[in-house]
Every structure is written in C-alpha cells, then in structure tokens.
Amino acid sequence: MEKDDVKNCGKLLVVMYHYTRDLGHSRYPGIKGLDFSLFREQIRFFKHFFHIVSMEDVIAAQKGQYELPDKALLLTFDDGYVDNYTYAMPVLEEENVQGAFFIPGKTFTEHKLLDVNKIHYILANANEKALLSDVFERMNYYRGNDFNFPDNDELYTKYGARKSRFDSGDILFIKYMLQTALPEAVRNHISSDLFEKYVGVKEEQLAYELYMTREQIRVMKRHGMYIWLHGYDHYWLAELSEEQMRADIDKALEVMDEFIDIGSWVMNYPYGDYNDKVIQYIEKRGCCLGFTTEVRAVELTRDNPFKLPRFDCNDFPPKSENYKRM
C-alpha cells in the first residue's frame, strides 16, 4: 500500500497523543500510553502513507492562504509530559516532522500535579472494583456538613451507564466524579486520598518527574515544534462559570506569552470540553483554531475552525486501523 492507496479525499487527519514512553521500563507500566517503540513505528507509517503537515500549514489553509496536500496529517500532543520531550521529539526531529504540543500552564509554573494525572496514576495502580468502592466510601464521608451533592445511587445512575471507546462504565464514572461532577474541594480531597493509597509517592515529586520544564519547552520551540494552549488548570471549561473560564484562559495566555503569537494562537480544550461562551471568548482573545476530542477527519472548508476533531493515536497502526472506519 502506498500514499495513493489511502482514501483520505483531501481531508486532514489530526492525531492525538498523551504519554509516549518506554512503558515496560517505566515506574508505572500500567499507565495508558503509546510505547516508545510503537510510537517510532507509527511515525514511520505516517511518513510512508500520509503527508505530515505543520500547524502553520493548517492555519494558513484555514485562512485560504495555502492548500493542504492530499492525505494531510497533523501530530498533536496533550498535557506537556516530559516523555514527549525525551522520547517523542528526538523521533520527530529524526524524521524531520513537526509536532504540536498543547501544555497546561500550571504544569511548568507551579510544578503541581493536575487532577487528571492523579487519576491516571490511581487507575494505573488500582483494581477497578476496589477503586469504585473506595470512591463511594469517600463520597459518603465528605457528603454533608460543608459539601452538598447527590447521593451515590443518583450520581451512578447519571454517570455510570456511560461508556467510551477506551473505558468501562465504572472507570468513566470515577473519572467524572474526580474531574468535574463533584465540588472541586471534594474532588481534591478524594483524589489526594486515593493517590496516597494507590500510588504512594509525594504529589510534588511526581509532578517534577512528569512534566516538561519551561527550559525544555523553550528547547522544543527552538527545534521547530509548535507550542500552544491547553488551559491553565486543565479544567472542564464549559463546566466553569463564565468568570472562572475567562480567568483560566487569561492565566494560560499570560504564562504562555513567550511561546505564542498572542494575536493568532491555537486552543486545545481540556477533555474536549467547550461551549459557545468558551469559543466566543477565545476568539475575542485572538484564537484562530480550536481542537476537540470528537473522532473523525477534519474538513477545513466545512468545519467550524473552533471545533476541529481528532483521532486517538490508538486508531492507527500498529495499534489498529480504526481510522479507516471513521
């Protein structure tokens, strides 16, 4: 099979990565990521069957200033993990292609562990049923007095029946509880309790191990990588009040100032969560493109530029050929 055999019909495929590391030799091999050897193999697959384009190419194409090649494909990396710097960037440089890296501001300015990553490491180390029981127990403990939220059965009926392509209903329920459904203070208490129980290292220690530093981000930019926004605190932006949403985006813009063009920047919504108010505000602040977690190909001539879909890296060889069916 060659590039001409791939049926892409002039559309843009956007690939989403998170962890890219040597999983078997890492401290937490159960984390959901793409093993380094498979990452290298996948980039070579993309180079052989697609045309990997830069974010600058996509921005110019969206503005009508450039025509993307057939079988165009864009590489995106979420959350600012240091293994993107130590493992992914050398491969990208070796293959002479660009990656677009979306980095939450909190990761390199405060060196504090994001809630989403506490949950990743808890899930990597816990038994699913035992963890669900622990979450229920702690929800009962914190409910009442200072915190009011629905009972466990009501919340499970609302959130536990859902499923995703990669998670069971129980795992999705746990994620919703600890990411957005419960009051923020309760989420912080429970996730920290569970992190201490199942992971067993200091949150600050893991934060320093997990994320890129400002200096490493500077190196990536100097080496031609594309650096842009992924919020500040990695919140579900559409779940915030308008004031909180604006404050998070403003803070992200402030700390990312040296890496971005403030008049024409790109947004990647944490958790793929946005609404009309989020889009209106980022457009007002100079954003030109927004990326979601909807799974399909981009059609730049038809799609809203602030609602661009992406595929997961697991949708492509050597993991699968799901991209052909979507």
C-alpha positions in Angstrom: 0.0 0.0 0.0 1.3 3.5 -0.9 0.1 7.0 -0.2 -2.2 7.0 -3.2 -4.0 3.9 -1.8 -5.1 5.7 1.4 -8.6 7.1 0.9 -8.4 10.5 2.5 -10.2 12.6 -0.1 -8.3 15.8 0.7 -9.3 15.8 4.3 -7.0 16.5 7.3 -6.4 13.8 9.9 -5.3 15.0 13.3 -3.7 12.5 15.6 -3.8 12.9 19.4 -1.0 11.7 21.7 -0.6 11.8 25.5 2.1 9.6 27.1 4.9 8.5 24.8 7.4 6.5 26.8 9.2 3.2 27.3 6.3 1.7 29.2 7.9 -1.6 30.2 10.8 0.1 31.9 8.9 3.0 33.5 7.9 3.2 37.1 4.2 2.9 36.2 3.9 0.5 33.3 0.1 0.3 33.7 -0.3 3.9 32.6 -2.3 4.2 29.3 0.2 5.5 26.8 1.9 4.6 23.5 5.1 2.6 24.0 8.1 4.3 22.5 8.9 1.5 20.1 5.3 1.7 18.7 5.5 5.5 18.5 8.6 5.3 16.3 6.9 2.7 14.1 3.7 4.8 13.9 5.6 7.9 12.8 7.3 5.9 10.0 3.9 4.6 9.0 2.6 8.1 8.8 5.5 9.3 6.7 5.1 6.4 4.3 1.3 6.7 3.8 0.5 10.3 4.6 1.8 13.8 4.2 2.6 15.1 7.7 2.0 18.9 7.8 2.8 21.6 10.3 0.3 23.6 12.4 1.4 26.7 10.4 0.3 24.9 7.3 -3.1 24.1 8.8 -3.6 27.7 10.0 -2.7 29.1 6.5 -5.0 26.5 4.9 -7.9 27.5 7.2 -7.3 31.2 6.2 -7.3 30.2 2.5 -3.7 31.1 2.1 -2.4 27.5 1.5 -3.7 24.3 0.0 -3.0 21.2 2.1 -1.7 18.2 0.3 -3.8 15.0 -0.1 -3.6 12.7 2.8 -2.6 15.5 5.1 -1.9 14.6 8.7 -1.2 16.7 11.8 0.5 15.4 15.0 -0.7 16.8 18.4 0.5 16.1 21.9 -1.5 16.9 25.0 -0.6 17.9 28.6 3.1 18.8 28.5 4.6 15.4 29.6 8.4 15.2 29.8 8.4 12.0 27.8 7.2 14.0 24.8 10.5 15.9 25.1 12.8 12.9 25.9 11.2 10.3 23.6 8.9 11.9 21.1 10.8 15.0 20.0 14.0 13.1 19.0 12.0 10.8 16.7 10.2 13.8 15.2 13.5 15.6 14.5 15.0 12.4 13.1 12.1 12.1 10.7 12.0 15.8 10.0 8.4 16.4 11.0 6.7 18.8 13.4 4.6 18.0 16.5 2.1 20.5 18.1 2.3 20.5 21.9 -0.6 21.7 24.0 0.6 22.5 27.5 -1.4 23.4 30.6 0.2 26.5 32.2 0.1 25.1 35.7 2.4 22.2 34.9 5.6 24.2 34.4 4.8 27.3 36.5 3.6 25.7 39.8 5.0 22.2 39.4 1.8 20.8 40.9 0.1 17.6 39.7 -3.0 18.1 37.6 -6.1 16.3 38.8 -6.3 14.4 35.5 -2.9 13.0 36.1 -3.6 12.0 39.7 -6.5 10.0 38.3 -4.3 8.4 35.5 -1.8 7.1 38.1 -4.5 5.9 40.5 -6.1 4.0 37.7 -2.8 2.5 36.6 -2.2 1.1 40.1 -5.7 0.2 41.4 -8.1 -2.7 40.9 -11.3 -1.3 39.2 -13.8 -2.7 41.6 -11.8 -1.9 44.7 -11.3 1.7 43.5 -15.0 2.2 42.8 -15.8 1.0 46.3 -13.2 3.5 47.7 -14.7 6.3 45.7 -18.2 5.6 47.0 -16.9 5.3 50.6 -15.1 8.7 50.4 -18.1 10.4 48.7 -20.2 9.3 51.7 -17.5 10.6 54.1 -17.4 14.1 52.6 -21.1 14.5 51.8 -23.0 16.7 54.2 -21.8 19.5 56.5 -19.7 21.7 54.2 -20.4 19.8 51.0 -23.7 19.0 49.5 -24.0 16.8 46.4 -26.4 14.0 45.3 -26.3 10.5 46.8 -24.1 7.8 45.2 -27.0 5.9 43.5 -28.3 9.1 41.8 -24.8 10.0 40.6 -24.1 6.5 39.4 -27.4 6.3 37.5 -26.5 9.6 35.8 -22.8 8.9 35.0 -22.1 5.1 35.4 -24.2 3.9 32.5 -21.9 5.7 30.0 -19.1 4.0 28.1 -16.3 5.3 25.9 -14.1 3.6 23.3 -11.4 3.0 25.9 -13.1 3.0 29.3 -15.7 0.9 31.1 -18.8 2.5 32.7 -17.2 2.2 36.2 -14.0 3.9 35.1 -15.9 6.7 33.3 -17.9 7.2 36.5 -14.8 7.5 38.6 -13.3 10.0 36.1 -16.5 12.1 36.0 -16.6 12.2 39.8 -13.0 13.2 40.2 -12.7 15.5 37.2 -15.9 17.6 37.2 -19.1 16.2 38.8 -18.3 16.6 42.5 -17.4 20.0 44.1 -13.8 20.9 43.4 -12.7 20.8 47.1 -14.3 17.3 47.4 -12.6 16.1 44.2 -9.2 17.4 45.5 -9.7 15.6 48.9 -10.7 12.3 47.3 -8.1 12.2 44.6 -5.3 13.1 47.0 -6.6 10.4 49.5 -6.6 7.8 46.7 -3.3 8.9 45.2 -1.6 8.4 48.6 -3.2 5.0 49.0 -2.5 3.6 45.5 0.5 5.5 44.1 2.5 6.1 47.3 4.8 8.9 46.3 4.5 12.6 47.0 2.4 14.5 44.5 5.1 17.2 44.2 7.7 14.6 43.5 5.7 13.0 40.6 4.9 16.5 39.3 8.6 17.3 38.9 9.1 13.9 37.2 6.1 14.1 34.9 6.1 17.5 33.2 8.4 19.5 31.0 10.1 22.5 32.5 10.0 26.0 30.9 13.5 25.5 29.7 12.6 22.2 27.9 9.6 23.9 26.3 11.9 26.6 25.0 14.2 24.0 23.5 11.2 22.4 21.8 10.2 25.7 20.3 13.7 26.4 19.1 13.8 23.0 17.4 10.7 23.8 15.3 8.0 22.3 17.5 4.6 24.1 17.9 3.7 25.2 21.4 0.1 26.4 22.3 -2.7 26.4 24.8 -4.4 23.7 26.8 -5.9 25.9 29.6 -4.1 26.7 32.8 -5.5 24.3 35.4 -6.8 21.7 32.8 -10.4 22.3 33.8 -13.6 21.3 32.0 -14.0 24.8 30.7 -17.7 24.5 29.8 -18.5 23.4 33.4 -17.0 26.6 34.9 -18.8 29.9 35.5 -18.0 32.4 32.7 -15.8 34.4 35.1 -13.8 31.2 36.1 -13.5 30.2 32.5 -12.2 33.6 31.4 -9.7 33.7 34.3 -8.3 30.2 33.4 -7.8 31.2 29.8 -6.3 34.6 30.7 -3.9 33.0 33.1 -2.9 30.4 30.5 -2.2 33.2 27.9 -0.2 35.1 30.5 2.2 32.3 31.3 2.4 31.0 27.7 3.2 34.5 26.3 6.8 33.8 25.4 5.8 30.8 23.3 2.8 32.0 21.4 1.6 34.7 19.0 -0.9 36.5 21.1 -2.8 37.7 18.1 -3.2 34.3 16.4 -3.0 31.3 18.7 -4.4 27.7 18.9 -6.5 26.2 21.6 -6.9 22.5 22.6 -9.9 22.2 25.0 -9.0 20.0 28.1 -11.1 16.9 28.0 -12.5 18.2 24.7 -15.0 20.3 26.8 -16.2 23.6 25.4 -19.4 25.6 24.8 -20.4 28.7 22.8 -19.2 31.0 25.6 -15.7 29.4 25.6 -15.5 29.8 21.8 -16.6 33.4 21.8 -14.1 34.3 24.5 -11.1 32.6 22.9 -11.9 34.1 19.5 -12.1 37.5 21.2 -8.7 36.9 22.7 -7.0 36.1 19.4 -7.5 32.3 19.0 -7.7 31.1 15.4 -8.3 27.3 15.8 -9.7 25.1 18.5 -9.3 21.3 18.7 -11.7 18.9 20.4 -11.8 15.1 21.1 -14.6 14.4 18.5 -13.3 11.4 16.4 -13.4 11.9 12.6 -11.4 13.7 9.9 -11.3 17.5 9.6 -12.9 19.2 6.6 -11.5 22.7 6.7 -13.9 24.0 4.2 -16.9 22.9 6.2 -15.9 22.5 9.9 -16.1 25.3 12.4 -12.5 26.3 12.9 -13.0 26.2 16.7 -14.5 22.6 16.7 -11.8 20.6 14.9 -11.9 16.8 15.5 -9.0 14.5 16.2 -8.3 10.8 16.2 -6.5 9.0 19.0 -3.1 7.5 18.2 -4.6 4.1 19.0 -6.8 4.5 15.9 -3.8 3.9 13.6 -1.3 1.1 13.0 0.4 -0.6 14.7 -2.4 -0.4 17.3 -5.4 -0.7 14.9 -6.9 0.5 11.7 -9.9 2.2 13.2 -9.2 5.4 11.3 -10.4 3.7 8.1 -13.9 3.1 9.6 -14.5 6.6 11.0 
